[in-house]
Structure formats: structure tokens, C-alpha cells
């Protein structure tokens, strides 16, 4: 081990090549070489974990797509406990698949027609599980509406079909998973969304009694926090058993090493550098270079390696902080959760910051890392506005203020610019996707909604703060903090 070794500046090119320009899968299958399983995710992927919760960018769609592929399942099989014969079907996802499940408009029409949301999801599961055993009468139903009505009219036959299917799976020691993701694509209003999520959780509870049929539902935290979602008997049996797609700091860096070590052009030199710097030896498994477990568990080793890329400080001395801890600390939301999507985006943009720095011996300059956080924040803000467009109406008038600040300062700005009145009018006259639930309570209610999304937090002295991952992108200042990103 050579503690004086530093990675050459050319490592920037490897980071740019290895890290994806866009980590959003949009229903695509992730590359096998990028399939990294954090220890914190193992429980969430096991068949018995039926409700999986994660913030946007935490990996819900990644695992939804990866679990459908036999090669990806084989890669994680030993840790998760899958059998090679495990069957996987899709019950809902971002990508349109009308033969597999109804899309948003179809689901909306089914709900408006008075069909019970629980029955809608049961019909989807029945079609997946029943397979060739489905009766001809069911197969004759050409529309989802007809299929749901058939299921409602034949409860005893449906129960027998599912029971027999489960018995067959049990005799063959096979699990059949039905995956549900992108539930935000099911509705544009909270009433319908809550109805559908509640129905799906009820269906999930129904299948807990089966031995081998398992539903796995990927949701965001705000989708299960409304009390209306839990209004059904024994809801706690589902909600209390949720598992989270949480990314501890060491796993974020583990993901980074996975990308760098498996880059086709520069991966070899990176692996060699790891061996020189921290004595980590890599072993190839079926064409993939998985991150050594010992390396992922040793944060001191990871810190030394990362500082071999960035230098030891976030400025000219230690008072500015240390890159290994500074980066994830400035990318966490109000719940202290970091999206790996933001983490990788920050590093890629840091590597793209090509300002000449002849006096700096490391591959990534600390000022470049700060600029990477600015770009990651802009991406994060764009994502949150895609999900909740009304957030922009609330934060744009606050551009230029500094946080933490008293809530009265925020309320005064909103009132002076009629922000809430205008937003209420927009909601009344146009379709606003998933509007703030508590807007009727005024400024306090809207801040409550922002807190539930992880955008703001109340400090112990009751001041309002925005985490940097949102603050920077919304153009809001903080004394001594990362400068707000340029708007536009």
C-alpha cells in the first residue's frame, strides 16, 4: 500500500465515461455491470418484503427492472435468497404495457366507473399468476373493465384458482413475484392516488397468507403517509413491515467504485490504482468486477481512496471540511437521505468542470465538487417540479433569501406576492398534478406539505431550513454555504 499515491488528473475522463449522463431508467433494463446491491437493500429485495419505500432516485425503478431479468437475479441470488426458478411478473410500471396492466387513463376510467381499486389490482395479479390455468371465460374478456367485472362476479372461482396456483408453486418450491412501481403514474389527484394505493396495499395484505405468491410494491414515502391510505382492516400489518431503500454513505461510495471498476476502457487502471493505494484486490465473477465486501465495509479505506482522487480538504485547509463526508452531507434531503442519482450526477459534473488548475495534483478539485453539487441540485429541483409542479410556485418568490430563517419571513413574502391565493386559484381552474394536501390551512399547511416531501425542515429553534440539494437549485442562499446555482 502506497499512502503517497494519488490518481492522475486523467481519472476525470474515466469518471465522465463511467458515470451515466442520465440515471433515470424509464423502464429500461439496467446494465449488469452496474448492478450493485447495498447491504441495506438485501432485506427489501427478499420475497417476504412486500412494501418497499424509497425517495425518488433511491433505486425503486432500478430494482423493478432488474428483478425481471434472470441474469440480474442470478447476480444477487445468494444474498437475497432467490431460487434460479423464481418467476417474476409486472403488475404496474412507468412503461406502458396494456397487455400486462392498465395504464393511467384506463385505471382512471375504471375508478370513475365505480370499480373497487382492490378488485382492479386483484385482477392484474390473477392474470399474472393464473397463466394457462385461467378459465376460458376470463380469457374471453377483452378489456380490463370486463376482466375486473368478471373477477367480482366469480369470487369463489378466483379463490380456487389462486389457491391451486400457490399450491403448485409450493410443491415446486418456487416463488412468483408480482412487481408494482411508478404508482405516481396512476393518478394526477391525491384522492384517486390514495384510493389506488390503499387498494393495492389491501391486495398485498390479501396475499400475505399465500406461501409462494408475493407482491412487491415500490412506493415513495409521501404515497403512504396520508391517513386515508391506511383506512382498511389490519393495514398496520402491511405498513409496519415496510422496508426502506436507504443509502448509507459507505454504500454510495461502493456504487461509485462499481461504476469505475467496470468501465470497459479505464476500469483496469482504476482497479490497479486501488491496489496501490489501499491494497484492495479485485476478483472477476462471470465477467463482472464486484466491489470487494471488505472494501465496502471499511469507511476509513474508502475515505483514503476518495481523498486520493479529490485531495484531503474542501478548501485550502481542514476547516472547510473533508470531501468524503462533505459531498453526501450536501446532497441529503430533509430526512437525511441521499439519492444515488444525485451523488453520481454531482461527481460526473465535477469531472466535467475542466477549468485548468496547474497547481492541483488531484483529479477532482474541491471547487469542481462544489459545482457538481450545484448541478446535482438543479437536476433534483427539476425532478421534484416534474412530480409536484406547484412547488415551483412556492419557491420562486423566495429566490434570494437566506436560510435558516424564521417562518414569518417566508410567510411575509408569500403574502406580499399573493403566492397562496394565486396557487389556490390555479388549482380551482386547472388540473394541478398532486396539489398540496393542506393548502386550506394556509402557509402553515403548505410548509407541512413541503416537510412531508423532504424539501424543508424545522430546526429546534423553529427556523425553517432547506437542505442544499434543493436550496442551491432553487436559488436560495445560506451564509457560508454552497452558492445558489445560476437560474435559467
N, C-alpha and C positions, 0 to 999 in steps of 0.2 A: 504494500500500500504506500503510495506516494502522496503525502499531505500537501506537497507543494505543487501538485499537478493542477492545471486549470484547462478547461476545454477551450479550444481555439475559437476566435470570433466566427469562423466559418460554421460553427454549430447553429448559428442563426438560420442558415439555409436548410439544415435538417429539420429544425423546428417548424419552419414555414411549410416544408414539403410533407412532414409527418402529420401535423395537426390539421384537422378538416376546416375548410373555409366556412362550411355550414354544417353544424352537428345535428340539425333537425332531420329526422329520417323520412318524415312524411310517408310512413307506411313501407319504406324500403327496408330490405334486409341488411343489417349491419355487417361489416366485413369481419370475418372470423378472426383475423389477426388483431382486431381491436376489441375483441370480447374479453373484457376484464371484469372479474367477479369480486367485488369488495366483500370482505368477511361480514360486514353489516347487512349485505343483501341476501346472504345464503338462506336465512330463515324465510325471507319474503318470497323466495322462488320455490320453496318446497310445496308439494301438493296440498298440504294441510293449511297453508296460509292462503285464505280466500279473499281477504281485503288488504290491498297494498296501497299505501298512501305515500305520495311524494310531490314536492313542489315542481313547478314547470322546469324542465331541463334536468330532472334528477335521474332519468333513465326509465321512466314508465314505458314509453313507446319503444325504447331500445329493447327492453326485455319482452315486451309484447311481440315484437317482430322476431327476436332471437329464439324464443321458446317454440316458435312454429317450425323451426328448422332442425332437422335431426343432427346435423353436424355441430351446430351450436349447443344443442342439448348434450351431445356426447362430450363436448369440451368441459361442461360444468357438471356432468352427471355424478361424479364421485362426491363432490361437495354437497350437492343439492339432494341426491338420493333418487334420481330418476332411473328407471329401468330403460334399457335400449328400446323396448317395445311401447314406451309411453306414447299415447295418442294425444294430439293437440288440435283443437279447432278454434275458430274465431267467432265470438258472439257479437262483437262490435269493435270498430276501429275507425281511424281517421280516413282510411282509404275506402272509397265506395265499393261495395260488393253486394249488390242486390240479391244475388242467389244465396248468399250466406247470412245476411242480416239486412233489415230495412234501414234506409238512410234517414236523415233528419226530417225531411219533408214527409216521408211515409209514416214515420213514427208520430209526427205531429198530427197527421190525419187520423191515425188510429186512436190517439188520445182524444182528439176532438169528437170522434165518433162514439166516445163513451166506453171504449175498451179499457179494461183494467191493465195498468202498466205491468203488474206482476205476471199477468197472463201473456202479455207480449213477450217478456223475457223467457218465460217458460216455453213458449212456442219455439223460440230460437234454439234453446237448449235441446228440446225434444228433437228437432230436425237434425242437430249435430250428433246427438247420442244414438238416436234410433237407427240411423243408417238404412241398411237393406231390410231391417225388421219393421220399418214403418208400414202401416196398412195402406192398401191402395186408395182408400177413401181420403187419407191425408194427402197422399201424393197427387190426387186429382185437384186439390185446392191450388189454384194458380196465383192468387195474390196473398200477401201477408194478412190482409184483413180476413180473408176466408180461412186461412190456416189458424188464426187466433180464435175465430168463432168455432171452428171445428174442435179445437182443444177444449174450449169452455163447455161445449156440448157433450164431450166424452171424457169426463174426469176419471172414471174407473178404468177405462181402457188405457188412458195416458199413464196412470199409476202403474198398471201392469207392465206396460212397455218399458218404462224406466226401471222398474224393479228387475225385470228379466235382463235388461242390458247391464245393470250393475252386477247381477249375479254372474253373468258371463265374464265380465271384466275381472271379478274377484276370482273366479275359477282359473283364469289365465294369469292372475297376479299382475294386471295391467291397470295403470291409471289413465283416465281420459280427462284432460283438462279443457275447459272452455274459457277462452280469454276475452276480457272486456277492457277496452281502453278508449281514450278520447271522448269521454262522456260529455264534455263541454260542447261537442258537436251534435248532441241530441236535441238541444233546445236553445232559444235565444232569451227566454224569460225564466226567472227563478221558480215560479210556481210550477211550470211544466218540468223544469230540471229536477226540482225536489221530488216531484211525483215519480219521475222515471228512476231517479237514484233510489228512492225508497222502495219502489217495486223490485229493482234489481237486488237490493240488499235482502228483501224478503225472499226472493228466489234463491239467493245464496244460502240463506238460513234453511230453506226447504231441503237443499241438497247436502247439508251437513250430516244428515242421517244415513246417507249412502256411503258405501265402503270405498268405491273406486271412481265415482263421478265427482269431479271437483270443478267449481267455478273459481276463477281468479280475476278479481276486479281491481283495476288500477285507477285510482282517483286522486284528485288534488285535495289538500286539507279543507279548503273552503266549500267543497262539494258535499261534505258530510257533517259540517258544523251547524247547519241550520236545524233547530229543534224539530221542524216539520219532517225532516228525513227520518227521524227515529220514532215516528208515531206508528208503531206496529208492535205486536206482542213479541217479547224476547229480543228486541232489537239490540240490547246490550250484548247478547251472545255473539253478534257479528262485530259490532263496533268496538267492543273491549278486546277483541282478538286481532285488531289491525296490526300490521307490521309496516315499518317505515323504510323508505329508500333513502337512508341517511348517508351522507358522505363525510366521514371524519377526515381530518387534514391528511393523515398518512395515506388514505385511500385515494385522495385527489392526486397526490404525487405518484402513487402507484399507477394510476391511469396514465399520467404523463409518461412514465418510463415505458409502459406498454406500447404507447404510440411510437416513441423514439426508437425503442429496441427493435421494432418490427417494420421500420421503414425500409423499403427494398434497396435504396441507394446508400443511405448513410447509417443504417442500423448497426452494421458491423463495427464501424468506428466508434459509435456510442457505447456499444457493449464492451469494447476493448478499453475505452476510457473509464467505464465503471470499474473494471477490474484493476486498473492502475490506481484509481482514486480512492475507492472504498473496498477493494478486494471482493467484489461481487462477481461470481461466476454464473454465466447463463447456460441453461441446457435447453436444447431444442426438443419440442414434443410435437410430433406429427406436423412438422413444417412451421410451427409457431414458437416464438420465444416468450414464454410466460415469465412474469416478474417473479423472481425467487421469493418465497414466502418470508424467509428471514429478513430480506431487504425491506419488504412492506411493513413488517412489524417493528423495525428499528428506526425510529424517527431521527435519532442522532445521526445515523448513517445517511438517511435521506437528506437531512439538513446539510451535511458536509458536501454531498453530491450537488445539491441545488446551488449552494454557495460557490461551488466550483464553476458554475455557469454564470452566476449573477454577481459574484463578489459578496463580501460578508455583510454589507450595510446598505440601507436605503438612502444614503447620502454620504457625506464626507467622513462621518464618524458614527459610532454606535447609537448616538442619541436619536437618530432618525428611524431606528428600528432595523429588523433583520428580514431580508427578503422571504425566507422560508415561512415565517409566521405572518409577515406584513401582507402578503398577497391574498391568502384566503381570508384574513381578517377584514380586508376591504372589499370582499366580494360576497359576504354573508348578508342575508336579509334580516328583518327584524326578529326572526325566530332563530337567528344564528346558523341558518342553513345555507350552504354554498352549492350552487348548481355547477356540476362539472362542465356544462356547456359554457358558462361564464368563465370558469377557470381556464379552459383550453383557449377560449377566444382571447382572453387577456394576454396569454403567453404568445399566441400567434401574432397578435398585433404589436406586442413588444418586440418580437423578432423582425417585424416589417418596418419598424421605426429605424430607418437607415441613416440617421444623422451621423456624420463622421466624428469619431471620438478617439483620436490617435493616442490619447494619454490613458485609455482604459483598456486593461488587459483581458477583461472577461467578455463572454459572448453577448450577454444582455446587460445594458446599462440600467441603473436604478431609475433614471428619468424615463427610459423606454418602458419600464414596467408600469410606471405611473400612467403613461399614455395608453398602455394596454388596458389598464383599469378603466380609463375614460371611454375607450371604445367598447369594452365589455358592458359598461353601464348603459351606453347608448343602445346596444343590442337588447339588453334586458328591458329597458324602458319601451322599446318598440314592441317587444313581446307582450308586455303587460297591457299596452294600449290595444293590441290585437285582441286580447282576451276581454278586456274591460275598457272600451273606448272612452267612457265617462271620466276615467282617471285623469286624462289629459286636460279636461275642463277644470279640474280642481288644482292641478299643479302648475299649469302655465301661468296663472296670475301670481304665483308665489316665486317665480323666477327672479333671482337677485337677492332674496332674503338669505339669512344665515341661520343654521340650526346648530345646536338645540335652541329652541325659542319657546316663549310662552304661548300657550294655545290661544290666548287673547289676541296675539299678533296675527295669527293665521285667520282667526275669525273676523278680525277687523278688515283685513284685505278682502276676504270673501264677501263681506257685507258691503264694503265700499264699491266693489265692482259687480255686485248683484250676481255673483257666481252661482249660488244655490238656486236662486229664483229662475235664472236662465236655464239651469240644468233641469229643474222641475218642469219647466215649460217644454223643453226638448223631449223629455220623457213622455209628456202628455200627448204631444203632437206627432211624434215619430217613434220608430222602433229603436230603442237603445239596448244593445245586447247586454244582458245580465246587469241591469242598473243597480245602483247602491240600494241595499235592502232597507237601511234605516234612515233614508233621506227625510222621512216625515219628522224625525226628531231633530232636524236642523244640523248645524255644524257638528255638534257632539255625535250625532248619529252617523254622519259621513266619516268622521275620524274613526269611529268604531269599525266601520266597514274597511277602511284603509288598514287598520290594525289587523283585522282578520285575514287580509291578503298578505301580510308581512311587509307592507310598504312603509309603515311608520311604527314608532314605539313611544310609549310614555316612560320617561325616566322617573327615578324615585322622587325627584323634586317636582314632578308633574309637567315638566317641559316636554315638548314634542321633538323627536329626533327622526331623521331619515338615515337609514344605512347608506353607505357610499354607493352601493351597487345601483341604487335608484337616485340618490341625491345628485350625483355627478351628471347623470344623463338628463335630469330634469332642470339642470342649470341653477341649482340651489347651492349656496356656499356653506363653508364651515371653516372657522378660524384654524389655520394650521393644517387643514386637510387637503386632499387631492382637489385640484382646481376643477370647477364645473366644466363639462365638455362644451365646446362651441356648438351653438344651436344651428339647425339648418339641415 
